[in-house]
């Protein structure tokens, strides 16, 4: 009985980039062709923004110092991170679907760059999450969010968002490669959707119980949120400087990206090795 064997010719960079472009387009088309997941990904930021601002905002306004302009000025960075966590679940499911459906075995029999399959999923994930981020920002501006940032601060916040989403996408891809089914991948990424609630996304760490306070203050999501909050609003809820939070957030994102990308590539090679 013959097995599919991956052929890896010595490609020129142009061919490798072409393979990656094809895989990116494939992943983006799959996102659009799954209307339920696509609409949910677009509607979720809007629903969460309206929920936190209009339903919970009145109660939170009394306990959150948001520069005197309302809870919406505090919550936007947290919603961006929360939506990125939901988007990571979609990425994990897409990777797990590819690995369990047999399509990767088909790709192995073709002379294409192996890493282009993962690259397509990662780039599509970043694109989906950036679209959700743009919706959060647009809806936030529509309901009263008024950032006090200049062009340099906006560029810094965008760079922070892209770096965080890229790291989270690779981490989600690892979850998708580790599990055996799309359903298991969806469950495995639950922590990524839950951790923002234990950060400073929605209330300051100082307002939490003594047990939760150190957890919120010392986890990767908090400096990412505080960096965006500091760049947009000019202050953080932790009292630390924006520069301190930015360096800490960059270190967390870089560490997650390096570990997840290395592990993801190893897992992909291990699972697609010919038997």
Secondary structure by P-SEA (a helix, b strand, c coil): cbbbbbbbccccaaaaaaaaaaaaaaaaaaaaaaaaaaaaaaaaaaaaaaaaaccccccccccccccccccccccaaaaaaaaaaaaaaaaaaaaaaaaaaaaaaaaaacccccaaaaaaaaaaaaaaaaaaaaaaaaaaaaabbbbcccaaaaaaaaaaaaaaaaaaaaaaaaaaaacccaaaaaaaaccccccccccccccccccccccaaaaaaccaaaaaaaaaaaaacccccccccaaaaaaaaaaaaaaaaaaaaaaaaaaaaaaaccc
